Amino acid sequence: MFTRLTLAVVAVAALFSFASAARACSDPGNAAALQKELLTSLNAERQARGLSALVLSAKLDKAAQGQACDNAKRKSISHVSSDGGTLKTRLRRVGYGFRTAAENTGRGFASGTRAVEWWMNSPKHRDNILLRKAREVGIGIAVSPAPDSKLHWILVVGAAK
């Protein structure tokens, strides 16, 4: 037999579970292909300038995906998370000790190639892509809620300590 307290706890847990599901991040169905396309375009730009190719980092991916989701929910292209966190904060949260790191944001690009093209035509974003000391990369992609339904991109480059 359930007590009132037990039923109240179950009801509150169900409410939190529903609220979390409503806030869940929406990834595009082709996220892996988009990520691969962006990485290929990114490394082509780097290699054309004699820079080393970047390799995917699980920790940088986690930081990038978290910010992509946060931006998608807010329909934003911010470098500051909704909780006030910065890139440095996000990297610490995922346990990435870094010597150098930089971040690009974008919204609405239909492909990874288009994102890289746009960033390469923006001096600060270009500098991040061509960051000589960078060795690793994380790529986050999320879809903003309908009816907007735009892709939100986060690129994080870095070098671990």
Number of C-alpha atoms within 10 A of each C-alpha: 4 7 8 9 9 11 11 12 12 11 12 12 12 12 12 11 11 12 11 11 10 9 12 12 20 17 19 17 10 9 15 13 13 19 21 15 16 22 23 17 18 24 19 15 19 18 14 9 10 11 17 18 18 21 14 17 20 15 20 25 22 19 27 28 24 19 30 35 27 24 28 26 19 14 19 19 20 17 17 16 20 14 7 8 14 15 18 15 14 20 21 14 14 14 12 19 16 14 11 16 22 18 19 22 21 20 21 16 16 12 16 23 19 15 22 26 17 14 20 18 10 11 10 13 19 17 13 20 25 21 19 15 15 24 19 21 26 24 29 24 30 27 24 25 16 7 6 11 15 18 24 29 29 28 30 26 28 26 20 14 8
